[in-house]
Amino acid sequence: MITVTFVRRSEDKRIVSFAVEGHAKYAKPGKDIVCAGVSAVSVGTVNAIETLAGVELPATMKNGWLSSDIPVLPDADSDAKMQLLLESMSVMLETIATSYGKHVVLHERLQ
């Protein structure tokens, strides 16, 4: 099962970190559409933040694991873009979890 955890700042619900870990085991490796979807959304979001917000996230990626602590940016515009992209990632992963709940679960924690 893939577990996705978002940690939010309790004052304003800003995403301060996320972690994606595990394998969906929906199908054989190379044919697993759930794993491919989660990977595309999560890695694509990290790449989009770099390209569109100009921010290189301190991300760690290993086999079946992607995590990042999200910095607070001094430039309010870049920070807002980054948070919007992270919220978009949350919505997309929730959509996948709704359809494939036996293989993907999302958690949110307040910090």
Secondary structure as GFF3:
##gff-version 3
##sequence-region A 1 111
A	DSSP	beta_strand	2	8	.	.	.	ID=ss1
A	DSSP	beta_strand	15	22	.	.	.	ID=ss2
A	DSSP	alpha_helix	33	48	.	.	.	ID=ss3
A	DSSP	pi_helix	49	53	.	.	.	ID=ss4
A	DSSP	beta_strand	59	62	.	.	.	ID=ss5
A	DSSP	beta_strand	65	69	.	.	.	ID=ss6
A	DSSP	alpha_helix	76	99	.	.	.	ID=ss7
A	DSSP	beta_strand	104	110	.	.	.	ID=ss8
###
